[in-house]
Amino acid sequence: GPLIVVMHGLNRNAEDYRDNAMALGDRFKALVVAPELNLEQFPVEAYQRGGVTRDGKAQPIEQWTFQFVIDVVASVRGKVGRADLPYYLIGHSAGGQFLNRLAAFLPGEAVRIVSTNPGTLIFPDRAVPFQFGFGGLPDKWSDNAWIKKYLAAPLTLYLGTADTESANLDMTPEAMRQGSTRIERGRACFQRAEALARERGWPFGWTLVEAEGIGHSSAQMFAHPKAEEAIFGR
């Protein structure tokens, strides 16, 4: 079966996320890998924001943390002897933020990129400063061609309809402009992206999937029947 790479949340508890995702592996006959990006080496700017900036300054592509996902996939492909092993990415909370920005900047060969219950997202808007939009980044990473590519990425926003708690939620004014809860922010980002793609006539690769009655729980989101639709589109 395929490879599912699981990106952990704020607590950097990769083992828990691996265990929570084991049911996905059994259910879909997939290999599950959960890399750990520890806080010391990968603080918020390097993890949730993907290393696109450091101390507020744009970094070269080879310094982006997203590159580690490509390395993990290459390593697993080598270990199992399948250079063409298809892979899917799913991340929850902080991991969902990381994958949302990965979809914007370095989607790679992932069949699907599933951002689950992200606290903030990157909106397709150059008037909004990074990390919430593309503002302040070099033109080559924020022009129409780049945003068009972002909207075409195979991104799923997988949201729990009861994810309305404020614990560990970014409450800064910039974040609150996206919405007051995670579910509001995810819906708003999807609606903005869909409207822009329709307005410009651009391809739109995003999907919005909602797990009814589920809050901010990776275990429950991964176990929910909607997980299959979020990851595989069925």
HUPECOR-V699619 format. One record per residue. N is the residue number from 1. SS is DSSP state (helix for helix, strand for strand, loop for the rest). D_CENTER is the distance of its C-alpha to the mean C-alpha in Angstrom with 1 decimal. Layout:
BEGIN
n = [N/N]
ss = [SS/SS]
d_center = [D_CENTER/D_CENTER]
END
This chain:
BEGIN
n = [1/2/3/4/5/6/7/8/9/10/11/12/13/14/15/16/17/18/19/20/21/22/23/24/25/26/27/28/29/30/31/32/33/34/35/36/37/38/39/40/41/42/43/44/45/46/47/48/49/50/51/52/53/54/55/56/57/58/59/60/61/62/63/64/65/66/67/68/69/70/71/72/73/74/75/76/77/78/79/80/81/82/83/84/85/86/87/88/89/90/91/92/93/94/95/96/97/98/99/100/101/102/103/104/105/106/107/108/109/110/111/112/113/114/115/116/117/118/119/120/121/122/123/124/125/126/127/128/129/130/131/132/133/134/135/136/137/138/139/140/141/142/143/144/145/146/147/148/149/150/151/152/153/154/155/156/157/158/159/160/161/162/163/164/165/166/167/168/169/170/171/172/173/174/175/176/177/178/179/180/181/182/183/184/185/186/187/188/189/190/191/192/193/194/195/196/197/198/199/200/201/202/203/204/205/206/207/208/209/210/211/212/213/214/215/216/217/218/219/220/221/222/223/224/225/226/227/228/229/230/231/232/233/234]
ss = [loop/loop/strand/strand/strand/strand/strand/loop/loop/loop/loop/loop/loop/helix/helix/helix/helix/helix/helix/helix/helix/helix/helix/helix/helix/helix/helix/helix/loop/loop/strand/strand/strand/loop/loop/loop/loop/loop/loop/loop/loop/loop/loop/loop/loop/loop/loop/loop/loop/loop/loop/loop/strand/strand/loop/loop/strand/strand/loop/loop/helix/helix/helix/loop/loop/helix/helix/helix/helix/helix/helix/helix/helix/helix/helix/helix/helix/helix/helix/helix/loop/loop/loop/loop/loop/loop/strand/strand/strand/strand/strand/strand/loop/helix/helix/helix/helix/helix/helix/helix/helix/helix/helix/helix/helix/loop/loop/loop/loop/loop/loop/strand/strand/strand/strand/strand/loop/loop/loop/loop/loop/loop/loop/loop/loop/loop/loop/loop/strand/loop/loop/loop/loop/loop/strand/loop/loop/loop/helix/helix/helix/loop/loop/helix/helix/helix/helix/helix/helix/helix/helix/helix/loop/loop/strand/strand/strand/strand/strand/strand/loop/loop/loop/loop/loop/loop/loop/loop/loop/loop/loop/loop/helix/helix/helix/helix/loop/loop/loop/loop/loop/helix/helix/helix/helix/helix/helix/helix/helix/helix/helix/helix/helix/helix/helix/helix/helix/helix/helix/helix/loop/loop/loop/loop/loop/loop/strand/strand/strand/strand/strand/loop/loop/loop/loop/loop/loop/helix/helix/helix/helix/helix/helix/loop/loop/helix/helix/helix/helix/helix/helix/helix/loop/loop]
d_center = [22.1/18.6/16.4/13.4/11.5/10.3/8.6/10.8/11.1/13.4/16.4/15.4/16.9/15.7/18.9/18.3/14.9/16.7/19.4/17.4/15.9/19.4/20.3/17.6/19.2/22.6/21.9/20.5/22.5/19.5/19.3/16.8/15.8/14.3/14.5/15.4/14.8/17.6/18.1/21.2/19.7/16.2/16.7/14.3/14.7/14.0/11.0/9.1/10.3/10.1/13.9/14.3/17.1/19.5/21.9/20.7/21.7/19.8/19.6/20.3/17.7/19.1/18.3/14.5/12.8/10.6/14.1/14.3/11.9/14.4/17.2/16.2/16.1/19.4/20.9/20.3/21.6/24.6/25.4/25.5/27.2/24.9/23.9/22.4/20.5/17.6/14.3/11.2/7.9/6.9/5.8/7.8/8.8/8.5/6.3/3.9/5.0/4.9/2.2/3.1/6.1/6.3/6.6/9.1/11.0/11.1/9.8/12.8/14.3/11.6/13.1/10.1/6.3/5.7/3.7/7.0/9.2/7.4/10.6/10.2/8.5/10.0/12.7/14.5/17.5/19.5/21.6/18.9/18.5/15.5/13.2/13.4/14.5/16.0/19.3/21.1/19.4/21.7/22.5/21.4/17.7/18.2/20.9/21.0/20.5/17.2/15.9/17.4/15.4/12.1/13.4/14.5/11.2/10.7/7.7/8.2/7.9/9.6/11.7/14.8/17.7/19.3/16.5/18.9/19.7/19.6/19.5/17.3/16.1/16.4/19.6/20.5/22.0/19.2/16.6/19.2/19.6/16.3/17.8/19.4/17.0/13.4/14.5/16.3/13.6/11.2/14.3/15.5/12.7/12.9/16.7/16.8/15.0/17.1/20.2/19.8/19.4/22.4/24.3/24.0/24.3/21.1/19.3/16.4/14.0/11.7/12.5/12.7/13.6/15.2/16.7/20.0/21.3/18.4/17.5/15.2/15.7/13.5/16.8/17.7/14.4/14.6/18.3/18.3/19.8/17.0/14.6/16.5/16.0/12.2/12.1/15.3/16.2/19.4]
END
